[in-house]
């Protein structure tokens, strides 16, 4: 081969190598791993939407969903195996639009990490296309659960939810039958509740309410903590401890003044309660089943 052709071929090969992205990386940096999975994604352009191969809600459209990617965390599953957790947020998202959680497994060979398996659609959760933080909890030695928290707000009420998944070396699967469990909720932002919720639990207050005004609101506040007990070869019990205050109003009578204005008399009561829900893991279904307790706010 003539020298000039050999030189031209070398230059072409070098240019091709420079333009193409590698199929493996040397570190478990979450941005580097994300770029390895999604070739169009760049860490310097995180707000740029790219095509994401999730199952569309609109089944008639065949193109990929346009989403913004948000690398969440990398978890080491062993010396030569790790998983990347990734949030994908739809570009066009309303209050009822959830985001999607994806998981991507990597294996290390000769000191370099390469993509081994992917699960683009672990689950949908959140509002406005977004959910919040994730946590890893050890179920028993070498086996893990993934907790995902997301929030909802509207009409002055704010709520916090928990979605729970089993994180294995090949798949991420749901661990609770419901899409999520309610942990916290408060109506403090609802008109009338901020003042109403200052009432001390156990103390009754009587008020006379003009019937032309908006009737008094009923309010609530719920706070919860949760834990999974470590097991030996299977997940231990999931326990949710909750404390709630419910602010209720009871009509006790009506009257009118000399000008004909009518009034309703109310007893305002603040009732405090505590409770525990216990869930036991069912190996046959792979899900937690409630064995005792119930939500302190039964109407939610």
Secondary structure, 3 states (H helix, E strand, C coil): CCHHHHHHHHHHHHHHHHHCCCCEECCCCHHHHHHHHCCCCCHHHCCCCEEECCCCCCCCCCCCEEEEEEEEEEEEEECCEEEEEEEEEECCCCCCCCEEEEEEEEEEECCEEEEEEEEEEEEEECECCECCCEEEEEEECCEEEEEEEEEEEECCEEEEEEEEEEECCCCEEECECCCCEEEEEECCCCCCHHHHCCCCCCCCEEEEEECCCCCCCCEEEEEEEEEECCCCCCCCCEEEEEEEEEEEEEEEEEEECCCCCEEEEEEEEEEEEEEEEEEEEECCCCEEEEEECCCCCCCC
